[in-house]
Each structure stands twice: as C-alpha cells, then as structure tokens.
Amino acid sequence: MNKICFFDTKPYDKTYFEALKAKYDIDIEYFEPKLGPKTAFMAKGFEAVVAFVNDNINQETIDILYENGVRLIAMRCAGYNNVDFKTAYKKIHVVRVPAYSPYAVAEHAMALLLTLNRKIHRAYVRTRDFNFSLNGLMGFDLHGKTVGVIGTGKIGQIFVNICKGFGMRVIAYDPYPLKDAGIEYVKLNELCREADIISLHCPLTKDTFHMINKDMISLMKDGVYIINTSRGALINSEDLLEALKDEKIGGACLDVYEEETELFYEDMSYTVIKDDVLARIISMPNVIVTSHQAFLTKEALYNIAETTLSNCREYFDGKGLTNEVCYKCSKGEPCPKGKNKSCF
C-alpha cells in the first residue's frame, strides 16, 4: 500500500479521504499545519504530499520537499497560484482537481448576494433577540437588474443560468468567449458601466491580479454590488475599502480575500486581527464575508477526495498524470505532455 501525507488537515477533509482511501489502496498520514518552508521537512519519507490553496509552496518549500524525496504534490483544489512551478519543473510533478462542484461555488455566490441584499443575516440576529422591526432591512428586486459575470468557465456558466432564473439580464466578459452559449459578451469596460451587480468567476493570473481597482471601480455604477468567490487578489482590497467608504460600491460579497492565508480556515476569534483593511471591511454593514467556504458541500468534498486520490494512484502506477500542471502549462506555453504521459 502506498502512503501519502496530508497537510492543513480539517475534520471535513479527513472524513471523505478516509472513506475513499481503501478504494485506491493508499494510506494517509494527516498533519494539521499548513505546508510551507517551516513544515516541509515533515514530508520526509513520503513520495507524495497533498496540499491546499492556502499552503505556501514557494521555492524554499519545493526544494525541501525534493531533498526529502517528495516527487508529487497533489493539490486538493482547482487553484494553483500558490505553487512555484518554475522551481518544481522537472523535479516534482504537480496535479490538481480541475473541477469538483461548480454548482457549489455558483450557488454560494448567489446565496451571498441574496443574504446581503435582503439583509437576512441582520434579520436573523434581530429576531433571535425578539426584535421584529423592519427598519434598515430594505433590499431591491433582482428581477430586471443587470448582472455582469467576469469569467464564463464552468462556475461562471452556472452562475449565469442561476441569474437568468431570477429574471436578470446577464452580460459577461471573458477573453475566450464561448460560442453558441447564449451569453451576451461585452468588453470589460462596458460591463463595468452597465452592471448593477458584478460577480467574479475567473482564475488569478498576472493579467487578472487586481483587475478590480480604483480605475475600474470609477467606471462602475454608483451603488454597484460586487461578488467574489474566486480569488482574493482579483480585487485591490484597499481600493475596495475606499469605494465602500465613499459609497461608490453599494455592497460587497466576499468569500475570498487577498491576504487570507494566515486567517481563513482558522478560529481567530480570540486574536487581535492586525490586518486593518480586512478588519474595516468586515465591520461595514454593507459587506458580508465568508471564509473561503463556497466549495464546502458534501458533493464537492467527495469529488475532491476521489480526484486527488485518483491523481496519486496514477502517479504510483506510473501512468500519465491526467490533471498535471507544469511550468509550461501554467505559463500557457507548449507542453510536451501527450496522451497517457506526464509533463516531464
């Protein structure tokens, strides 16, 4: 039986990996700390490690893993912007879970919008104290509003369909628009000018880093709502804070934050939060923040565990790595990988 180690373990992770590990003839040792330069030594003796989106897989981490015999990093997520692929290339293979449940993320995005717009979170707290006043709980009809969707991959497409179900007009921006998808594509500037609500569903790359900044915000309608369930660094947080203070942005629904690594997924309720920008954003009445939980459904966790273990099994069996990403892949350059092969 092959053995792997698992970093940043949470109870909900362990439940599904434990249920499926026998199917793939893999044993797992679970570690609570995140993977990073100070913890990478723990992987000594393991050929494969399982990591997550908030682990610090930089040059130092990869060098330590490699020196200790690790040859596979299995990301149990779709995102991989935290991996130094240049260092890993021709040393350690990196695989990921390209899709687990696009419905989970798209539905959470709509849940955030409904909650903030109709003040459901505030009403819940009030009625727990038997306060049945309606003052300050007014929202607006979604029907007839224009929603701008940035990124029309699997999650974006599902969010588009959800919005259409509410009777909303949907416009979208994507550098690679889908053909015959029934989606009205516009330029990014036009989307910003026309949309009442903007939802982000794109990956974090050098081109999308801080794509929502003060310049883009200046093009938007006064009172626009912004939803981000993708990657925190798509938004310049300081510019968002200023726009919220100036009431240029009417509301923000955030499941991600650009400096979330040391905060999200942890209980920080007894800790002084030193990130002043996040503390001020969370304190605002027209903002709702969840801690990167959009993926957290039973179906998604099952699919994540199954795909991750399948990726590991392919490696141990010497097969081609179906879900591998390498330095060339991540840069959009031609990769030698072919059918039933690995990137290197």
JOUR-V608356 format. One record per backbone hydrogen bond with DSSP energy under -0.5 kcal/mol. NH is the residue of the N-H (numbers start at 1). CO is the residue of the C=O. E is the energy in kcal/mol with one decimal. If there is no record, write none. Layout:
NH/CO/E
NH/CO/E
This chain:
2/25/-1.3
4/27/-2.5
5/48/-1.8
6/29/-2.4
7/50/-2.4
8/33/-2.9
9/31/-2.1
13/10/-0.9
14/10/-2.1
15/11/-1.8
16/12/-0.9
17/13/-2.1
18/14/-2.6
19/15/-1.3
20/16/-1.1
21/17/-1.6
23/20/-0.6
24/20/-0.9
24/21/-0.5
25/22/-1.2
26/21/-2.1
27/2/-3.3
29/4/-2.4
30/28/-0.5
31/6/-3.5
39/36/-1.3
40/36/-2.0
42/39/-2.1
43/40/-1.9
44/41/-1.7
45/68/-1.3
46/43/-2.3
47/3/-0.6
49/72/-2.5
50/5/-2.7
51/49/-0.5
51/74/-1.9
55/52/-1.7
56/35/-2.6
57/55/-1.1
57/82/-1.2
58/56/-1.1
62/58/-2.6
63/59/-2.5
64/60/-2.2
65/61/-2.5
66/62/-2.8
67/63/-2.3
68/64/-1.4
69/66/-1.7
70/65/-2.5
71/47/-3.1
72/47/-1.3
73/93/-3.0
74/49/-3.3
74/72/-0.6
75/73/-0.8
75/95/-3.1
76/51/-2.8
77/75/-0.7
83/80/-1.6
84/57/-2.3
85/83/-1.4
88/84/-1.8
89/85/-2.0
91/88/-2.6
92/88/-2.5
93/71/-2.3
95/73/-2.4
96/323/-1.6
97/77/-2.5
98/96/-0.7
104/101/-0.7
105/101/-1.1
106/102/-2.2
107/103/-2.8
108/104/-1.7
109/105/-2.2
110/106/-1.8
111/107/-2.3
112/108/-2.6
113/109/-1.9
114/110/-2.8
115/111/-2.4
116/112/-2.7
117/113/-2.7
118/114/-2.3
119/116/-0.7
120/115/-1.7
121/115/-0.5
123/119/-2.5
124/120/-2.4
125/121/-1.5
126/122/-2.3
127/123/-2.6
128/124/-1.4
129/125/-0.7
129/126/-1.5
130/127/-1.6
131/126/-2.4
132/130/-0.8
137/134/-1.8
144/167/-2.2
145/142/-2.3
147/145/-0.6
147/169/-2.8
148/197/-3.5
149/147/-0.6
149/171/-2.7
150/148/-0.6
150/199/-2.6
151/149/-0.8
151/173/-2.5
153/201/-0.6
157/153/-2.7
158/154/-1.8
159/155/-2.4
160/156/-2.3
161/157/-2.0
162/158/-2.2
163/159/-2.4
164/160/-2.3
165/161/-1.7
166/162/-0.8
166/163/-0.9
167/164/-1.6
168/163/-1.9
169/145/-2.3
171/147/-2.4
172/184/-2.4
173/149/-2.2
177/174/-0.6
181/178/-0.6
184/170/-0.6
185/183/-0.9
186/172/-2.8
191/187/-2.4
192/188/-2.3
193/189/-1.7
194/190/-2.0
195/191/-2.3
196/146/-2.9
197/146/-1.7
198/225/-2.8
199/148/-2.7
200/227/-2.4
201/150/-3.2
205/203/-0.7
209/205/-1.4
210/233/-3.4
211/208/-2.0
212/234/-2.6
213/211/-0.9
217/213/-3.1
218/214/-1.8
219/215/-0.6
219/216/-1.0
220/216/-0.6
220/217/-1.2
221/192/-0.8
221/195/-0.6
223/248/-2.5
224/221/-1.5
224/248/-0.9
225/196/-2.1
226/251/-2.1
227/198/-3.0
228/253/-2.7
229/200/-1.0
234/231/-1.6
235/232/-1.8
236/212/-2.7
237/235/-0.9
240/236/-2.3
241/237/-2.5
242/238/-2.1
243/239/-2.1
244/240/-2.2
245/241/-2.4
246/242/-2.3
247/244/-0.8
248/243/-1.9
249/243/-1.6
250/224/-1.8
250/248/-0.5
251/224/-1.3
252/286/-1.8
253/226/-3.2
254/252/-0.6
254/288/-2.7
255/228/-2.8
256/228/-0.7
258/232/-0.6
260/257/-1.6
263/260/-2.4
264/260/-2.4
266/263/-1.5
268/266/-1.0
271/268/-1.8
273/271/-0.7
274/272/-0.6
276/274/-1.2
279/275/-2.4
280/276/-2.2
281/277/-2.3
282/278/-2.8
283/279/-1.3
284/280/-0.6
284/281/-1.2
287/284/-1.2
288/252/-2.3
290/254/-2.5
292/255/-1.7
292/290/-1.6
296/293/-2.1
297/295/-2.0
301/297/-2.6
302/298/-2.1
303/299/-2.3
304/300/-2.7
305/301/-2.1
306/302/-2.5
307/303/-2.6
308/304/-2.4
309/305/-2.4
310/306/-2.2
311/307/-2.6
312/308/-2.0
313/309/-2.5
314/310/-2.4
315/311/-1.6
316/312/-2.6
317/313/-2.1
318/315/-1.5
319/314/-2.7
321/341/-0.6
322/320/-1.0
324/321/-1.6
325/94/-2.9
330/326/-3.0
331/327/-1.1
332/328/-0.5
332/329/-1.3
333/328/-2.6
341/338/-1.7
